Amino acid sequence: MEEIKEQEIDLDKVYDYAEFPDKVSGQCDNCNSAYFKSSVKGGIFLRECRECGMKKSI
């Protein structure tokens, strides 16, 4: 059997929620934390994990 590798998460990139929804709703895909910083700029809602810094545009 061929082993399937999970996609590595680039913490410098902003992921789009429509393309990469949460694996577990409301938790970070990288570290499984539920603590986020949120900001809105230019009509774009950005969610950043407080533990690892992963960002998603919601």
N, C-alpha and C positions, 0 to 999 in steps of 0.2 A: 504494500500500500504506500502511496505517496503522501508524505506529511504536508499538510496545508499550513503555511506560515501566516500569521496575522500581519496585517499592514502595520508598519511602524509609524508612530505618530510623531510628526515634526512639530515641536512646540513653538517654532517661529512662524508657522503658517496659521492663518485664520480659516477654519473650516466652515463650510456652509451647512447649516442644519438640514436643509432639504436633501443634500447629497449624502450627508453622513449623520443620520439621526442617532440619538443616544442608544447605546446597547441596553442599558438599564435606565429607564426614564428618570430624569432629574439627577443623574450621577455622571461624573466625569468618566469618559471612556479610557483614559490613561491610568488614573490612580484610584478610581471608584469613590472619590470624595463627593460630598453633596454641598460644599461651601464654594460659592461663586461671588465674584465682583461683577456688577452689571453696569453698562454705560450705554448711552445713546448719542450718536454723533452723525449728523447728516441723514437722519431718518433710519439709521442702521442700529439695531439692538445687538450689542456685543456682550457675550458672557465669557468670563475668564475664571478658570479654576484658581482658587486661592492656594491650593497645595502645590500643583505642578506648573500652572501657567498656561494650560491648553486653552485655546480660544475658539469660540464658535459664534458665527453670525446667525442670529435667530430670525 
